[in-house]
Amino acid sequence: MSNKLRLKPLLYVVHCVDTEGPLEETLEATFERLRKERKIDLPPSLLTLKALQNKEIDLGGSENEIAEYLSPSRLAYLSTWQAVEDMILKATDHKYRLDHSGSDGSLYTYSWFIIDVVGYKDNPRRKAIGFHTVWDQYQHILKDRFFNDVFGWHFHTVPPTHNALHYNTCWTNNDFHEQVLSRKIIERKWFPFLFRSGGVIERNDLNYWLERFIPFDYSNQNNKFSQFSPGCQSDWRHSPTQWGAYHPSFYDYRRPGQMKRSIFRCLDVKTPGCVLDDHEVKNAFHQARETGVAVLAYTNHDRRDIRPEIEYAWNLINSISKDFPDVEWQYTNALDAAKNYLNIEENSKLSIELEYQDELLTIHSNQPLFTNDLFLAIKEKGDIYYRDNVTIESETSWSYYSPRWSSIESIGVGAVTSCGQSVCKVLTF
């Protein structure tokens, strides 16, 4: 709905699910995580775990924080695909969506940000490794129950150690993200228009890369309780804290600037930091009342039952909404919220044509793209996938020449418009 046609203030509510599949964590691994992330070094045992959960060990004032960090609900990982599927089927049931609807009757809506866990040499938590592994499972799980949901892209760039438990802040020391999207285009005919960064870690290299291809990013996690500090892997200091979006700077992804892409704010549900609370929800309603529109976005993972956090968020929003009877709140997906918040008009249907003649690939679109660029995916013999660059001929045409045509098996194109229309086209040789 255009902001110009809106009769009363509207708060869009968006649930972004970092969709990674099952995860295991042994008792020893839990204590190792406690040591690394909270600097608390204790011998692993069930008795010690229970004592920490019951706040029976003196931690110098951190007892409540650690009890929440190690609470049984947070350690209740879903370790098999069957467990994940059973949970998702319940959470996406029509009655469940209806029972947790918005004030306008909008059904509960999910934005599934799908990951490919690839590039790792070891996998101690038994994550769902492989290209398309999570994607294909969710195509099966959500069949006939997608409603108004949408798929986005989630990715942890691979660290130099290739350890599945390590993070990486750099997107230019490997190309696994481009391998993933090349395969998505060629093998699944899909290209993303929504993104959430793994560990909400961004730097300027990713900022520039996203500006070429993906218009909407739900990774800003700044709030007044954020513990971001110099050198932090995840750093959203200085980024806006209003409920909505900003166009980032070319020189600092955290600050507003002149880029075309939009970064939306999205907080965790019931985690030690960057958390959705009554203060944040009230601010969202206030902003909607004052400006006419706001986007309240929150996130969690599918490695635990997502329903307790859904119910926490829904109860919080529903309760606070009583103080704002003039503000309507509506569940919607991350794409529709972005378009409506930014007042982006829908274009005509995007189409792409590929023509190969005399060793030259020519690409035409029927309208301009997001930033006049497109993602060219290539598959060579030997199961080699990569992205290459095209030359820009006009705002709706591009060319590509390769000295390796004899090795190329397929070429695919992923293209996105400013309003989030996405099209893939594949040419097989």
Buried (B, 14 or more C-beta within 10 A) or exposed (E): BEEEEEEEBBBBBBBBBBBBBBBBBEEEBBBBBBEEEBEBEBEBEEEBBEBBBEEEBEBEEBBEEBBBBBEEEBBEBBBEBEBBBBBBEEBBEEEBBEEBBBBEEBBBBBBBBBBBBBBBEEBBBBBBBEBBBBBEBBBEBBEEBBBBBBBBBBBBBBBEEBBBBEEBBBBEEBBBBBBBBBBBBBBBEBBBBBBBBBBBBBBBBBBBBBBBBBBBBBBBBBBEEBEBEEEEEBBBEEBBEEBBBBBBBEEBBBEBBEBEBBBBBBBBBBBBBBBBBEEBBBBBBBBBBEBBBBBBBBBBBBBBBBBBBBEBBBEBBBEBBEEBEEBBBBBBBBBBBBBBBBEBEEBEEBEBEBEEEEEEBBBBBEBBBBBEBBBBBBBBEEEEBEBBEBEEEEEBBBEBEBEEEEBBBBBBBBBBBBBBBBBBBBBEE
